[in-house]
Structures are given as structure tokens and as C-alpha cells.
Amino acid sequence: MKELPVLFKEKDDCCGCTACYSICPAHAISMQPDEEGFLYPVIDSQKCVRCYRCTTVCAFKSQDKVGR
């Protein structure tokens, strides 16, 4: 089985746009508030089908490919 996708390593690597949440075909991503109330995606490992669509739609991940 493939590993779970990594949506971000640090909060600065996520803008909270919900693109990953919206594209997930298994509804495995929920947006959870941090201690300051900002929403960040959290993957449910039991629901995730490891299709990696969430990483392909991420604007921050596509910037990494360009050399952010």
C-alpha cells in the first residue's frame, strides 16, 4: 500500500484554500482548526485511497515543482 500523501510539513506550506479537501473522492480530508482558528487539512488514514489527487491540486505543491 502506498504511503499517505503529505499535504504540508509546516503550516507556512498551506494556505487553507480547501482545494485538497474539495478534490478528495473518498472524502478523507477534513479541515480542522488550529489553536488560532485557522483551518488546515487533516487526512483520515482509514478513508484515504492514496490517489494523491490532493497533492496534484495544491497550489503550494505546484510552486515547489517550479522552484519556489
HELIX and SHEET records of a PDB file:
HELIX    1   1 LYS A   11  ASP A   13  5                                   3    
HELIX    2   2 ALA A   19  ILE A   23  1                                   5    
HELIX    3   3 ARG A   53  VAL A   57  1                                   5    
HELIX    4   4 ALA A   59  VAL A   66  1                                   8    
SHEET    1   A 2 ILE A  29  PRO A  33  0                                        
SHEET    2   A 2 LEU A  39  ILE A  43 -1                                        
END                                                                             
